[in-house]
Amino acid sequence: MNKAKDAPTATPSSSGGAGLRGVVAASSSIGDVNGEKGELIYQGINIHDLARHATFEEVIFLLWHGRLPKRAELEELKEALGRSYELPPEVLELMRQFPRDAEPMEALRTSVSALGFYDKSAGDTTREASLRTATRLTAQLPTIVAAGHRLRQGHEPVRPKSELNIAHNFLYMLRGEMPSEHEAHIFDVCMVLHADHELNASTFTARVVAGTLADIYGAVTAAIAALAGPLHGGANTNVMKMLLEIGEVDRVEAYIQEALAAKRKIMGFGHAVYRTEDPRATHLRQFSKEMGERAGSTKWYEMSRKVEEVIKREKDLNPNVDFFSASTYYMMGIPLELYTPIFAVSRISGWTGHILEQYANNKLIRPRAEYIGPRDVPYVPIDER
Ligand SMILES: CC(C)(COP(=O)(O)OP(=O)(O)OC[C@H]1O[C@@H](n2cnc3c(N)ncnc32)[C@H](O)[C@@H]1OP(=O)(O)O)[C@@H](O)C(=O)NCCC(=O)NCCS
């Protein structure tokens, strides 16, 4: 493990135990989270600037190459992505065999793993081959998520349109009709906001797997498994389930008080790094409001604001990226079970950026455990136990 110079360092025992909080486990130039200032940067650029000005495709290039693309480079990337949207027919065929009640994240995980069969250079970890695989995976994840959803609904998948950008194409494939420009734009910014977040659990997982020089498909499959957990990417779906369960703004106070009294965690609040507002939540709060206004009902936004107020007052906790993305996606008509897969559709850019970085300067990631078990224990023969 590398230790970055001015970064916080602590052993699990000195940081009070579990979770590797504050431990620096890699050097990276991809992104940084400053939990005290509430600041997030991708390759040095502030997330607020990227959210206001960049497209998701620009951010993908930025994460993979360390700088913003020139116009021709961006066009080239968009064309390469567009050419790769279609899935190998064998993977689509495999997806048809999945149980109708398969969890979308499990379907995504299995499909990504299967994609590796149909990439002849899957095991090639050179930068050139890895960039090709990263492009293919970034292009194909949205197709898997949209096609998987349609198959579970008993509909035929919609073929991607190579001329559309990722956000536009995803909403089109999901619904079978073109989204409005405004919706496609909001969704594009959601992709920008979720693209990378330093060594979060799934990215760390991807780096650990890539660090063994396993292929990108293996690393991304493992990252998807990590993202599926309710304490990570699974939180956004649970936020919306909670809002639906509360049902009305005037029931928020009692519901939250009861949940806190029962020591239940409120999904979408708190963060392992931020001690301030998550800067991504600032944009998503606005989108939740805008989408509500456009749809003619700000109920879910207002309810979210009330939850935010109560949690701030009672626990001094701030919303994280998952809290307002839930009501934003809900107002876009995106099914709840797709919120976490959508997170993966964006985060694939960060995962692959970190995998490329890991391959470029690889060292097997192999930490130590602080042994807290007994020693010198005699072996007792089975009949004497
Ligand atoms: C994200 C998360 C795992 C970070 O955990 P962490 O840094 O380890 O923080 P802790 O779990 O140690 O929490 C510190 C304190 O705040 C409380 N807390 C943290 N998040 C809370 C939440 N969402 N609701 C209620 N209380 C919470 C904890 O109970 C703990 O209180 P205590 O000191 O009285 O025991 C945690 O905040 C959480 O589970 N949030 C909900 C899930 C979620 O939204 N995940 C998406 C993250 S982007």
The ligand as an SDF file (V2000), in Angstrom:
LIG
                    3D

 48 50  0  0  0  0  0  0  0  0999 V2000
  -22.6610    6.1920    5.0280 C   0  0  0  0  0  0  0  0  0  0  0  0
  -22.4200    5.6110    6.4060 C   0  0  0  0  0  0  0  0  0  0  0  0
  -22.2060    4.0940    6.2860 C   0  0  0  0  0  0  0  0  0  0  0  0
  -21.1680    6.2790    6.9960 C   0  0  0  0  0  0  0  0  0  0  0  0
  -20.8920    5.6350    8.1340 O   0  0  0  0  0  0  0  0  0  0  0  0
  -19.7680    6.0690    9.1930 P   0  0  0  0  0  0  0  0  0  0  0  0
  -18.8850    7.1380    8.7280 O   0  0  0  0  0  0  0  0  0  0  0  0
  -19.1390    4.8160    9.5820 O   0  0  0  0  0  0  0  0  0  0  0  0
  -20.6090    6.7150   10.2850 O   0  0  0  0  0  0  0  0  0  0  0  0
  -21.1820    5.8990   11.4960 P   0  0  0  0  0  0  0  0  0  0  0  0
  -22.0330    4.7950   10.9690 O   0  0  0  0  0  0  0  0  0  0  0  0
  -20.0460    5.5340   12.3920 O   0  0  0  0  0  0  0  0  0  0  0  0
  -22.0590    7.0080   12.1680 O   0  0  0  0  0  0  0  0  0  0  0  0
  -21.6310    7.9690   13.1000 C   0  0  0  0  0  0  0  0  0  0  0  0
  -22.8280    8.3110   13.9670 C   0  0  0  0  0  0  0  0  0  0  0  0
  -23.8640    8.8960   13.1750 O   0  0  0  0  0  0  0  0  0  0  0  0
  -25.0030    8.0680   13.1640 C   0  0  0  0  0  0  0  0  0  0  0  0
  -25.4830    7.9800   11.8100 N   0  0  0  0  0  0  0  0  0  0  0  0
  -24.7140    7.9200   10.6840 C   0  0  0  0  0  0  0  0  0  0  0  0
  -25.4790    7.8330    9.6150 N   0  0  0  0  0  0  0  0  0  0  0  0
  -26.7390    7.8460   10.0580 C   0  0  0  0  0  0  0  0  0  0  0  0
  -27.9690    7.7870    9.4150 C   0  0  0  0  0  0  0  0  0  0  0  0
  -28.0340    7.6940    8.0920 N   0  0  0  0  0  0  0  0  0  0  0  0
  -29.0820    7.8200   10.1430 N   0  0  0  0  0  0  0  0  0  0  0  0
  -29.0090    7.9000   11.4890 C   0  0  0  0  0  0  0  0  0  0  0  0
  -27.8760    7.9670   12.1580 N   0  0  0  0  0  0  0  0  0  0  0  0
  -26.7520    7.9280   11.4580 C   0  0  0  0  0  0  0  0  0  0  0  0
  -24.5240    6.7030   13.6170 C   0  0  0  0  0  0  0  0  0  0  0  0
  -25.5510    5.9430   14.2090 O   0  0  0  0  0  0  0  0  0  0  0  0
  -23.4490    7.0810   14.6010 C   0  0  0  0  0  0  0  0  0  0  0  0
  -24.0570    7.5150   15.7790 O   0  0  0  0  0  0  0  0  0  0  0  0
  -23.4310    7.0550   17.1890 P   0  0  0  0  0  0  0  0  0  0  0  0
  -22.0710    7.6970   17.2130 O   0  0  0  0  0  0  0  0  0  0  0  0
  -24.3990    7.6070   18.1670 O   0  0  0  0  0  0  0  0  0  0  0  0
  -23.3510    5.5730   17.1320 O   0  0  0  0  0  0  0  0  0  0  0  0
  -23.6060    5.8760    7.3480 C   0  0  0  0  0  0  0  0  0  0  0  0
  -23.7620    7.2600    7.4960 O   0  0  0  0  0  0  0  0  0  0  0  0
  -24.8740    5.2460    6.8410 C   0  0  0  0  0  0  0  0  0  0  0  0
  -25.1300    4.0570    7.0850 O   0  0  0  0  0  0  0  0  0  0  0  0
  -25.7450    6.0460    6.1120 N   0  0  0  0  0  0  0  0  0  0  0  0
  -26.9510    5.5100    5.5620 C   0  0  0  0  0  0  0  0  0  0  0  0
  -26.6410    4.7400    4.2820 C   0  0  0  0  0  0  0  0  0  0  0  0
  -26.3170    5.6440    3.1300 C   0  0  0  0  0  0  0  0  0  0  0  0
  -26.9570    6.6490    2.8860 O   0  0  0  0  0  0  0  0  0  0  0  0
  -25.2920    5.2480    2.3790 N   0  0  0  0  0  0  0  0  0  0  0  0
  -24.8430    5.9640    1.1940 C   0  0  0  0  0  0  0  0  0  0  0  0
  -23.5250    6.5950    1.4420 C   0  0  0  0  0  0  0  0  0  0  0  0
  -23.0760    7.6660    0.0810 S   0  0  0  0  0  0  0  0  0  0  0  0
  1  2  1  0
  2  3  1  0
  2  4  1  0
  2 36  1  0
  4  5  1  0
  5  6  1  0
  6  7  2  0
  6  8  1  0
  6  9  1  0
  9 10  1  0
 10 11  2  0
 10 12  1  0
 10 13  1  0
 13 14  1  0
 14 15  1  0
 15 16  1  0
 15 30  1  0
 16 17  1  0
 17 18  1  0
 17 28  1  0
 18 19  1  0
 18 27  1  0
 19 20  2  0
 20 21  1  0
 21 22  1  0
 21 27  2  0
 22 23  1  0
 22 24  2  0
 24 25  1  0
 25 26  2  0
 26 27  1  0
 28 29  1  0
 28 30  1  0
 30 31  1  0
 31 32  1  0
 32 33  2  0
 32 34  1  0
 32 35  1  0
 36 37  1  0
 36 38  1  0
 38 39  2  0
 38 40  1  0
 40 41  1  0
 41 42  1  0
 42 43  1  0
 43 44  2  0
 43 45  1  0
 45 46  1  0
 46 47  1  0
 47 48  1  0
M  END
$$$$
